[in-house]
Amino acid sequence: MPTMTAAQRRAAEAAGYDAYLASCPARQLLDRIGDKWVSLVVSALADGPLRYSGLRRRLAGVSEKMLTRTLRVLERDGLVGRTVTAGVPARVDYELTGLGRDLLPLVQQIKAWAECHMPQVLAARAAYDDGQQAQG
């Protein structure tokens, strides 16, 4: 078996990721990134670190449980870093990692697209619902 350089090995491993395949781990990541709270947390951290309470204020409607869960999975996936500063009480800050900053422009574009196109989406929903009622 021929030896491969590190770059060749990484390229071979990357070629093994095909999100169309059921067993591909990229599907889990796509599912995570598609979560509304994940995209909103990533967007909220765009301007720099925030404390938990700052994130809660910024993300209207998020429960403590959901925000905690979202921050934990983002930290686990390497998208968000958590810094604890000793004190009474301890200060905990969350910020995007390099990987999270790489994702940020994509999330911001999707968020901007959604905000811009809501009138068309609402009109399409209404038309669809009216068509469904006419058929039923």
Order of alpha helices (4+ residues) and beta strands (2+ residues): alpha-alpha-alpha-beta-alpha-alpha-beta-beta-alpha
